[in-house]
Amino acid sequence: MADKAYDAHNHSPEQYFESFFYYAVQACKEVEHFKPDIVLGLAHAGWAPVVATQSVWEVLSQRPFPPALRTNLGREKLKPYRDQRREARQGDFYGRTSSLRDVADFLNWLDGQTELQEQLAQQIAETLGSGYPPNRLLIIDEMIAEGNTWLLAVGLIDILYPGAEVRFVDGPYFNWRDVLSKHWLEEHHPELFVEMLDLLAKMEEERRWDTWTHHAYAIAPGTEDIDPRLPSWRPLQPDDPDVQALSEFLPAEEWLKMSDWIYTQLRHEMRWRVAEHPDVASLLTLDPPRDWPGMDPRDLEVNRFHSFLIAKYVLRYGPINAKIAARLCGVSEDLAGYMLRSLVGKRYWGEYRKEYFAMHSTRRGPIYGFWETDESE
């Protein structure tokens, strides 16, 4: 995608619709070949990719789209954990880009968030309506940056449905809310839109972060938190702070029309792109395997969450061997051993110690865990 698609002043949606279409097709391939029992769209922004995927699927396939759940799992759910770390002077947490030990610590914390787990389980049960837990779950979100939401969602699924298969599909949708909210304003209130662009330029000259686009960005998905700690949500209300912040320009009720219009446009654009595609029959065909020079091919077999499961176990129970790791991750003992060896040397820099994941030899074979070293090493 061209760089200008990420320009905050660009309000042309064409390249965004193209991007939505490309990644919706990728998600449809997952639905076709993975055959999930349920699709989870992560509100707030992650519901738009689900809408795009459903729209493409409805044209391409004769089969109904799997049950889809709109659940409110975002990075704000990690705030209690981050606050806890700050109070303990442990530094901030950066999702899956954090150290192996810090990710393990987060997953152990997540085990104790029973209300969050119970509400998500209830949402999934109500969506499926079958009384049977899902064996295959497809999660769709707007994008993975630090991986906070990815780690939260996959971690919760592992707690609720151990052994279930999980796939996570994301795309470069980070700026869709900004661009499509401007598109709505330009289409429905063109004179005000010109004034708002001038206002935006002035605000940015003053180095203000709370520009009107900041509020429109929050309004675009059409939903808001009920409790920022839990996965429940509700349609955006007129008294929402972001809606109120823009009510000096348009009535609150007018801003609340934005999200429905965006989703309608998205559905139309996706269906149109399928209809105009030169080879519709090929859209659900799996892409050929990629060539990964210099990478052990077994890397492609490893679920990226497995290393975090291993670290979580080690932090809670102590060193692990390949046999236990294989049972924990549901893989062969040979592959588990490969994963453990690949983790060796990953460091954690604490406030008072340096700690790393290492292998120790014992009479019964190698064991792996976190060990401290002197700062002088």
C-alpha positions, 0 to 999 in steps of 0.5 A: 500500500502506498505511504500516503494511505497512512497520511493523517490528512488523507481522506480518500478511502480507495486504498483502504477499501483495497486493503480491507478487500485483500485481508478480507480475502485472506480471512475468507481463506482461513474460514474455508480451510480452517473451518472455525466453529466461531469467529471472534471480532475484537471490538472496537476497531476489529469489528470492521474487518469482520464485516468486510470478511463476511461481505466477501464470504457471502458472495464467494461461498454457498456455505453460511459464515460461521457464528461471529462474536463481537467481543470487547478485547482491547489493550485497555484490559491490560491496564490493571496489570500495567498499574501493578507493574508500575507499583512494583517498579517493574517497568511497562509491559509491551505485549508479545514484544516484551521479554519472555519472562515478562510475557510469562508473568502476564499470562500467570496474571491473566489466569487470575482474571476470572470475571474477564474469563467468565464473561468471554466464555458466556459470550462464546456460549451464547453465540454458539448456542450448542452447549459444546465448547469450540475446538477451532476459533478464528480471531480477527483484529485490525492489526498487531503492533506490540501484540497486547491484544493478540496476547490477551485474546489468545491467552484467554482462549488457552485458559478457557479451551485448552487444546483448542486450535486458534488462528489470528488474522490481522491487517494494516487497518490502524488508520481506517477509523481516521480516513473513513470518518473523514470520508463520512464527514466529507460526504455528508457535511462537505462545508463543515469538512473544509472548516474541520481540515483548517481546524486540524491544521491549526491544532497540529501547529499548536502541537495538540494531541486532542484534535477533532480527528482523535474523537472521530477516530473513537466514534467510527467503530460505533461501540463503547466500553461498559466496563473497561476491564471486561469484554462487554460493550454497548452501542455508542451513546450520545453522552459518550465523551468523544461524541460530546467533544464534537457536539459543538460542530454537529448534534450528537445524534448526527455523529452517531450515524457515522459508524452505520454508514461506514459499515454499509459502505464497507459491505458495498465496496467488498461485494463490488470488488468481488464482482469486478475481480477477473478470477473470482474462482481463485479467491479462496485458493490457498497461496503457495508455500513461501520460501524462507531462506535461512530459516529452519522449516520447523519454525513454520510448524510452531504456533508462536504462542507455544514459547509463551506457554512454556515460559508461563509453566517454567515461571510457575513450576520451575524447569521443564523438559521436552516431554512435559513441553510436548504435552503442554503444547500438543506437539511431538517431543522432537518439536518440543525439544527444538522449541526449547533449544530455540529459547535458550539465551533469551534474556530478561533485564530486571531492576536488580538482576540479569536473568535468561532462559538456559539449558542445564544437563541432568542425569535424566536429560536436559532441562530448561528454565530461567536462571540468574547470572551475576551482573558482571557476566 
